[in-house]
Amino acid sequence: MRICGGNKVKELAASMEISLQRGDMACSQVEGISENLVCDADLYGISDPAHYLNTFFEVEPDPIQAARTIFNTVKGGYACAVRKEGRTYLLKDPVGLKPLYYRRQNFASHNIEGGRPVLPGELVRLPGTICYRHMLEERFTDNPAEVLDILRKTTQQQTDKGSAVMFSGGIDSTLLAFLSDSFLISCGLQTSQDIANAREAASILGEELLEIVVSPHDIVEAIPQVCALLSEVTLLNVEIGLLLFFLCREYEGTLLISGQGADELFGGYFKYEKAFREGVHVHPVMRKDLENLYLGLERDCEVAEHFSKIIRYPYLGTDLVEAVLGVPTYRHFVPRRKEFLRKIAALAGIPKPLVSKSKKALQYGSGIHHIVRAHTSLLNALSQKYCQKKV
């Protein structure tokens, strides 16, 4: 879904190819627009999210209290604008699964030139008053079984038999594959580590794997197309964007399942382990990265939206996030990185070779990074071309 509104709603809607409009608000899909509210939302099990979210504001006269209730009860990703007593309020889910920007009286689900993002859990009254910010709480737990139970429920809620897990053979995606009825899909160069790991892991799990094998030529040819989709053209965004581009283009279904968020929650990055070994209090670093994760999720949305795909993130369910934030930090690194997640995987029944498996980040494991880095002049030219591209 794409939404926009304000005193430039016609101009914004035209630039975003949005045809459904009510007053000064517009949405690309009928289920995302009601009399007083528009939303870009994926609420699990809710087929009419605009009317559903609007009921909270109809029942509760105070917009802040209505937003608090939504933040505490609604499951899924959402970014919405609501008209209340002649004022426009914007809000985004506490993790930041959906993009939303504003400038003065205008808003859009793609970046507006000179605009500011609505941050995860924020309620903003236009033209720019931050009325409330909902922060995720840390609920102490030291029990892998408790977190496994939450992850199992979250995964089952977000997946179905027609969904596909973006599968690299690493512990993050393996656990999601094991807990769901989704099939597996992998992408990379023929000789890449991710393709090899995914084949091995799928074989151990006894699952079929759809392989999307790309060539260096495919990658170079797609770079301009991906840059055209992105609000911010950076090396990382292009590399991850390329991977999603190929997955979304070749995948015939609608729903993709991502392991995004597992590294930030369970200490998956080398920099976390290094800091921990050096005696640094690493928990604030991990939490800060989690709070900034919405920037990467916006990139994912931009690519997926182009292909009319939906990406869901079981590791970023609010119940799971709040539980894992309360896990003692040392449990993630003693005796090895991602130790707490490995204990969860072992409890789930994942075969031991997959529990101990380590892997590279997607852009490296897929082989895409090296191809893109070899064409930095092309990337720099495209970055200059699209750096002013705003709706």
N, C-alpha and C positions, 0 to 999 in steps of 0.2 A: 504494500500500500504506500501511497504518497499523499501527503497532506500539505496544505498551505492556507494562508488567509491574511486578512488585514486590508488596508486601504489600497494595496496593489495586488489584490487577489487575482484579478483577471490576467495581469501581466505574469504573475508567478505561475498560475494554473496553465497558461499557454506554454511557458518555457518548460514546465514539467509534464506536459501532455496529460493534464487532468481535465476531465470534462464534467464531473459531477460537482455542482456548486449550490450552496444554500446560503443566501445572504453574502457575508464577507468571508465565508469559509468553504473549502473545497477538498475533495478526496477522490482518489483514483478508483475506489471500489465502493459499491453501494453499502456494504456492511460496515464501512468505516465512517459513515456520515449519518447524523440524526438532526433533529431540529436545532439543537443548541450545542452540539459537540461533533468534532471530527477526530479521528484517531488512526494512527498506524499501529495496529495491535495484532498480536498473536496470542490469544488467551485460550489455553488448552481446554477443549470441550465447549467453548463459547462460539457460536456461529454468527452472532450479531453483536460484536464488541462495542460498537458505538452506543447502541441503546442500553446495553448492559452497564457500561461505565457511566452513562448519563443518569441512571437511576440513583447513583450515590449522591449526585448533586441535586437531584429533585427531592430526595428524602431529607437531606441535611442542608439547612439554609447557609451554614458557614462553610465557604469554600475550603478553608484550611482543615476543618474537621473532616469534610468529605474526602479530601486528598489523603489525610492520615489513615482513614479507614481503607481506602484503596491500596495505599502502600503496604498496609498490614495484612490485607486479606486476598487481594487479587494475585493470581499466579500467572506468570507469562511476561511477555515483553509488550510495552505500550508507550506511546508518546502521543499526547492528545492536547487539544485546545477546547475549552469550554466557555460559553458565554453565560455569565452569571450577573444579573442586575446591571446590565449595560457594560460590564467589564469583561475582558478576555484573560483567561488564566491558562497557563501551559504547565503540564507536568509530564514527568518521565519516570519509568519504573526504577526501583532502587539500585539495580545493577547497571542499567543503561543499555538495554538490549536493542532499543530503537533510537534513531537519530532525530533531533529536533533543534532548530536554530531560530533566533529571533533578532530583529532590529527594529527599534521603535514599535510601531503598531503591527509590524508584519512578522510572519513566522512561516517556516517551511521545514519539511523533513530532509531537505538537502541544504547545504550551507548557503547562506545569504551573504553577499559581499558586505564586509564590515559587521557581520552578525556575531552573536555570542551563542554558544551551545547551552541548552538547558542541561544542567548536570544531572547525573543519576539521583533520583529521589527529590528533585527540586520541584517546588511550586512557584511559578513566576506570574506576577500580574503585569501585563503590558501597560506601559512601554518598557519596564525593566525593574520592577520591585520584586525582590526575592522574599516571598512570604513565609516559606518554610523549607527546610531541608531534612529529609528522612535519612538517617544513617543506619547502616546495617550493624546489628549488635553482635557481640562475641559471646556465644554460649559455651561455657567450658565443657569439654568432653575429652576423655582420654581412652575412649572405648571404640575400637575399629568396628565392632559389630553394630553399634548405634549408628555410625556414619554410613555403613553399608546398607542398613535398613532404609535410611533416608535416600541414599543414592538409587537404590532399587525402585523405590516408589516414584522418585523424580524421573528416572529413565523410562519407566513404564507409562507414566503420565504423558511424556513428551514424544514417545515413539509409537509406531504402529507397524503392521506387517508390510506396508508399502513404503516405509522409510528406509534410508540408506545411511549407514555409519561411514563417515569419511575415515578410512582405515589405513593406518600406516604400520601396524604390527607392534606398536609401542604399547605400554601398559595402559595409557589413558583411553585410547580407542578400543583396545582389546576388552577392557572392563565394560565399556558401553555395549560392545557387540555381544558380550557374554550375558548381559542383563536384559537384552532386548530381543525382539523378534525381527529386527531389521536385517537386511542383507548388507554385504560389505562392498565398498567401492574404494579403489586406490588409484593414485595418479603419480606418474614420474617418468623419467627416462628409462629406457629398456634396461640399462645397466645400473640403475639407481638402487641405493640401499633400501629405500622405502618399498619399492616393488618387491625386492627379495624378501624383506622382513614380512611384508603383508602376505606373500605367498606361503611362507613358512608358518606364520601364525594362523592363517586361515585353514591350512592343512591340519595343524594340531587341534584346532577347534572343531574340525569337521564341517566347515562352512564354505559355501561357494564365494568366489571373489570376482568382482567385475574389475578388470584392469584397464585403465586408460593410459596407454603408453604414448608419450609424446616425443617428438624429435627436437633437436636444436632448432631446426627450421620452423617447426610449429610454434615454438616459444618466441622466437624473434618476430615472426609474423603477427603474433597476438599482442605483443607489447603495446603498439599504438592503440589497439582496441581497448585494452585494459586501462591505459592512461586516460582515455576519453571518458571512462566511467567513474574515475576517482575524483573526489573533491581535493585530495592532497596527494600529489605525485611524489612519493619517496621510494627509495630502494626497497625497503621492507614492504610497503604497501603494494608495490608492483609485483614483487616476488610472491607474496601470499595471494594477491589478486589474480595472478596468472594461474596458480593452482586451483583456486575457486572457479575461475573462468572455464577451465577445461572440464572440471567436475560438473558444473552446472550445465555446460553446453552439451555434454554427452549423456548426462543422467536424464532418463525419460520421465521419472517421477517428479514429485513436487517437494517432498520433505527430506532434507539432509540433516544428519546429526553430527555435531562437532564436539570434539574434546577440549575446545577452548576453555581456558580458565583453570584447568588442572595444574598447570605449571605454577601459576601465581598462588594457588591455594595450598598445594602440597610440596612446594619447594623444589620445583623441577629444574630451575635454571642453575647453571654452574655458578653464576655470580652469588646466588644465595648461599650455596654450600661453602664457597670460598670465604664469604663474609662470616658465616657461622664458625668456620674453623679458625678464623682470625680473632674471634671473640667479639665480633660486632653484634649488636642487638638487631637481628635481621627481620624480626616480625614487622616493624614499621615500614621497612623497605618493601616487603611482600604486600602489605596492605595498600601502600601507595600505588604499586603497580596494578593491583586489582581495581582500585578506584579509577585509574586511567585506562582500564581495559576497554571502556566504551569507545575509545578512538579506533581501536582495531575492529570492534563490532560494527561500527559505522561503515568501515571499508567493506566488511563482509556483506552488509546490507546493500551497498551500492552495486556490487557485482551480482548478488543473488536476485535483486529486484529487476535487473536487466533481463534475466531469464525467467522471471515469474516463479522463482524458487523461494522456499522458506528454509531457513537454517535455525535449528534449535540447539540449545547448549545445556544438557543435563547437569553438568558440573556448576552451572551458574544459577541453579534454582536457589531462591533466597533461603529456604530452610537448610539446604546443604551448605551454602556459603557461611551462614551464621554459625553453624556447628563447627565447620573446619577452622574458622577464624579463632575459635576457642581451644583448639588443640595446642598443647605445649610445643613450642618451636622445636625443641630438641628431638621430638618424636619424628620429625620430617627428615632428620639428617643422621641419626644414630641407629645403626652403624653406617648407613649409606643414604644417598639422596633419594627422596620420595619413599622413605621407609614406611611411613604411615599408610600411604596409598597401596604399597605392596602388601601390607598386612591385610588390608581390606580385600585386595584381589585374591589373596590366598584363602581367606575366609569364604569368599564367594565360590571357590572351587576351581579357579583358573589353574591350569597345569603349571607346575613349578618353573619350567623353562621360560614361560611367558611372564611369570611374576618377576623374574630377575632380569628380564631383557632391558637393555638401555638403547636409546636411539638418539639421532640428531634431530634438530628442529626441522620442521617441514620443508622450509626453503632449501636447506642443505641436503636432507635425506632424499628429497625428490630429484635433486640434480639441477633444479631451476636456478639456484643462486649463481652457479658458475657461468651459466649461459648469459644471464642478465648482466653480470659483472663484466663479461667480455664485450658488452655492447653499451658501455656507459655513455658514449657520445650520443647514441640514439636516445637513451634515457634522459640525458641532460637537455637535449633539444626538445623532447616532448614535455619535460618539466617546465621549461620556459613557455612553451605553447599553451599549456593548460594551467599555469600557476594563477592566472586571473579568472579561470573558469568558475563562475558562481551563478546560481540561479537568481 
